[in-house]
Amino acid sequence: MAEVEITGLEKTYPGGARPAVRAVSATVADGELLVLLGPSGCGKTTLLRMIAGLETPDAGTIRIGGADITHLPPRERDLSMVFQSYAVFPHRTVARNIGFGLAMRKTARREIEAKVEWAAGLLRLEDLLDRYPAQLSGGQRQRVAVARAIVMEPDVLLMDEPLSNLDALLRLQFRAELKKLLADLGTTCVYVTHDQVEALSLGERVAVMDEGEIVQAGAPLEVYDAPASIFVGGFLGSPPMNFLEAVVDGGAIELEGQRIPAPPGWTAGPVLIGVRAETIIASGTEAADALRAAAEVVEPLGSATLVTALVGGQRLKVQVPADFTVAPGDRLWLRPRPDRLGRYDPRTGLALT
């Protein structure tokens, strides 16, 4: 079993004003792909490096397969890590880069050759084994880094923003290939990214981090559809979730002098309404139970159009079909889907249940 158990992990760097990681506990099931998602400085890479043994925690434990590895040196942990910067050796061929870890283990030459051929085949590097990194594209160098990691057949694979240095098209292509590769291998994987699309598309579970803590973890759609806080909703999604100041009163939501029905069970009082752009039904003609708005900015995206609309003095993003005719200044009527509305405490920013 390669289950990863993290309990009460903490890390503060010398001179740091606050902990980089604060009392983090999490479990990654055997064969699961967990994505750590969050903005720069939230502690996700520090957490990954502590699992790898590249940073020493101030408190807490790390177990893999039930064995405590908290204070083992990196070479004694059955882990492989893929770095953001590729970290391939410029003076070694692709074949020697891939087989480097095996050579350090003093694996027999024929076994190294066989495993290098296997990993190269998975990453489509068979025709590049005699080349040097300087002769490769960024995407090919990243494939070499991944091949070097998986050839070790580790218990756990750690990946630190492995796609961030690729251009948009390469990132899209490699993301799909990487997802299939990791599913086929069935290796337990902890994957760090700040890219929310990457997190949602790759992860079996997503753990969102903020200021050194995991603030929400769950299945990608669960975290996307029901953010636990305005931080999660505002970070996850492109565009992020809209948050509108309102008051619930008499079974209705009052917003900028307008009223729409409140979902069943909502209690009276001030509230922040959370609503995703794609869950708002827009119309160019007056509609019952809809908010009157004015289009301010129109952004055609190809497959859809993103409209920034004004409801009184509050702005929100609305996603409409590409063939929906709208121009800045047009009047719109917006009806949020009641089953997709979230409500948040205006003081704490936490979801209300």
Residue pairs with C-beta under 8 A, 6 or more apart in sequence:
1 30
1 65
1 66
2 30
2 31
2 64
2 65
2 155
2 156
2 187
2 188
3 27
3 28
3 29
3 30
3 63
3 64
3 65
3 66
3 188
4 26
4 27
4 28
4 51
4 62
4 63
4 64
4 156
4 188
4 190
5 27
5 61
5 62
5 63
5 64
5 66
6 24
6 25
6 26
6 27
6 47
6 51
6 60
6 61
6 62
7 25
7 60
7 61
7 62
7 63
8 23
8 24
8 25
8 59
8 60
8 61
9 21
9 23
9 24
9 25
9 47
9 50
9 57
9 59
9 60
9 61
9 62
10 19
10 21
10 22
10 23
10 24
10 57
10 58
10 59
10 60
11 19
11 20
11 21
11 43
11 46
11 47
11 50
11 55
11 56
11 57
11 58
12 18
12 19
12 20
12 58
13 20
18 211
18 212
19 43
19 212
20 43
20 46
20 212
21 43
21 46
21 47
21 50
21 57
21 212
22 43
22 211
22 212
22 213
23 60
23 213
24 43
24 47
24 60
24 212
24 213
24 214
25 60
25 214
26 34
26 207
26 214
26 217
28 34
28 156
28 188
28 190
29 188
30 188
31 186
31 187
31 188
32 188
32 189
32 204
32 205
33 182
33 188
33 189
33 191
33 202
33 203
33 204
33 205
34 189
34 190
34 191
34 203
34 204
34 205
34 206
34 207
35 191
35 192
35 193
35 198
35 199
35 202
35 203
35 205
35 206
35 207
36 44
36 47
36 48
36 190
36 191
36 192
36 193
36 207
36 209
37 44
37 193
37 194
37 196
37 199
37 203
37 206
37 207
37 208
37 209
37 235
37 236
38 44
38 194
38 208
38 209
38 210
38 235
39 194
39 210
39 235
40 194
42 209
42 210
42 211
42 212
43 209
43 211
43 212
43 213
44 192
44 194
44 209
45 160
45 161
45 192
46 55
46 212
47 209
48 81
48 158
48 160
48 190
48 192
49 55
49 160
50 56
50 57
50 62
51 62
51 79
51 156
51 158
51 190
52 74
52 77
52 79
52 81
52 158
53 69
53 72
53 73
53 74
53 77
53 79
54 74
56 71
57 70
60 70
61 68
61 70
62 68
62 69
62 70
63 69
63 70
64 77
64 78
64 79
64 155
64 156
65 155
69 76
69 77
78 154
78 155
78 156
79 154
79 155
79 156
79 157
79 158
80 101
80 148
80 149
80 150
80 152
80 154
80 156
80 157
80 158
81 149
81 157
81 158
81 159
81 160
82 142
82 145
82 146
82 149
82 157
82 158
82 159
82 160
82 162
83 145
83 160
83 162
84 160
84 161
84 162
84 164
84 165
85 165
86 133
86 138
86 141
86 142
86 144
86 145
86 165
87 145
88 97
88 133
88 141
88 144
88 145
88 148
89 96
89 97
89 100
89 133
90 132
90 133
90 134
91 132
92 100
92 132
93 129
93 130
93 131
93 132
94 120
94 125
94 128
94 129
94 130
94 131
94 132
94 133
94 136
94 144
95 116
95 120
95 129
95 130
96 103
97 133
97 144
97 148
98 116
98 119
98 120
98 125
98 129
98 144
98 147
98 148
98 151
99 112
99 113
99 115
99 116
99 148
99 151
100 148
101 148
101 151
101 152
102 111
102 112
102 115
102 116
102 151
102 152
103 112
107 115
115 151
116 129
116 147
116 151
117 126
118 151
119 125
119 147
119 148
119 150
119 151
120 126
120 128
120 129
120 147
122 147
122 150
122 181
122 184
123 143
123 144
123 146
123 147
123 181
124 143
125 140
125 143
125 144
125 147
128 136
128 140
133 141
133 144
136 144
137 170
138 165
138 166
138 167
138 170
139 166
139 170
139 173
139 174
142 162
142 163
142 165
142 166
142 174
143 174
145 162
146 162
146 178
146 181
149 157
149 159
150 157
150 181
150 185
150 187
154 187
155 187
155 188
156 187
156 188
156 189
156 190
157 182
157 187
157 188
157 189
157 190
158 189
158 190
158 191
159 189
159 190
159 191
159 192
160 192
161 192
161 193
161 194
162 178
162 191
163 171
163 174
163 175
163 178
163 193
163 195
163 198
164 193
164 194
164 195
166 174
171 198
175 198
175 201
175 202
178 202
179 201
179 202
182 189
182 202
191 202
191 203
193 199
193 202
196 235
196 236
196 237
196 238
197 238
199 206
199 220
199 236
200 206
200 220
200 221
200 224
200 236
201 220
203 220
204 219
205 217
205 218
205 219
205 220
206 217
206 218
206 219
206 220
206 223
207 214
207 216
207 217
208 214
208 215
208 216
208 217
208 223
208 232
208 235
208 236
209 215
210 231
210 235
215 228
215 229
215 231
215 232
216 223
216 227
216 228
216 229
216 232
217 223
223 232
223 236
224 236
224 237
225 276
225 340
226 342
226 351
227 233
227 236
227 241
227 274
227 342
227 351
228 350
228 351
229 344
229 349
229 350
229 351
230 241
230 243
230 272
230 274
230 344
230 349
231 349
233 240
233 241
233 243
233 274
233 342
233 344
234 240
234 241
234 243
237 276
239 277
239 306
239 317
239 319
241 274
241 275
241 276
241 342
242 273
242 274
242 275
242 276
242 277
242 316
242 317
243 272
243 273
243 274
243 344
244 255
244 272
244 273
244 275
244 311
244 314
244 316
245 255
245 270
245 272
245 273
245 314
245 346
246 253
246 254
246 255
246 270
246 271
246 272
246 273
247 253
247 254
247 255
247 268
247 269
247 270
247 271
248 254
248 262
248 266
248 267
248 268
248 269
248 271
248 343
249 268
250 268
251 261
251 262
252 259
252 260
252 261
252 262
253 259
253 260
253 261
253 262
253 266
253 271
253 273
255 273
255 291
255 311
255 312
255 314
256 291
256 311
256 312
256 313
256 314
257 312
258 291
258 292
258 311
258 312
260 289
260 290
260 291
260 335
260 336
261 289
261 338
263 338
263 339
263 341
266 343
270 346
271 343
271 344
271 345
271 346
271 352
272 343
272 344
272 345
272 346
272 349
273 336
273 341
273 342
273 343
273 344
274 341
274 342
274 343
274 344
274 351
275 316
275 336
275 340
275 341
275 342
276 340
277 306
277 316
277 317
277 318
277 319
278 304
278 319
279 336
279 337
279 340
280 316
280 318
280 319
280 334
280 335
280 336
280 337
281 290
281 334
281 335
281 336
281 337
282 307
282 318
282 320
282 324
282 326
282 332
282 333
282 334
282 335
283 290
283 332
283 333
283 334
283 335
284 325
284 326
284 330
284 331
284 332
284 333
285 333
286 292
286 333
287 333
287 335
289 335
290 333
290 334
290 335
291 311
291 333
291 334
291 335
291 336
292 311
292 331
292 332
292 333
293 309
293 310
293 311
293 316
293 331
293 332
293 333
293 334
294 309
294 310
294 329
294 330
294 331
294 332
295 307
295 308
295 309
295 326
295 327
295 328
295 329
295 330
295 331
295 332
296 307
296 308
296 309
296 310
296 315
296 328
297 307
297 308
297 328
298 305
298 306
298 307
298 308
298 326
298 327
298 328
299 305
299 306
299 307
299 308
300 322
301 322
302 322
303 322
304 319
304 320
304 321
304 322
305 319
305 320
305 321
305 322
305 324
305 326
306 317
306 318
306 319
307 317
307 318
307 319
307 320
307 326
307 332
308 315
308 316
308 317
308 318
309 315
309 316
309 317
309 318
309 332
309 334
311 334
316 334
318 332
318 334
320 326
326 332
342 351
343 351
343 352
344 350
344 351
344 352
345 351
345 352
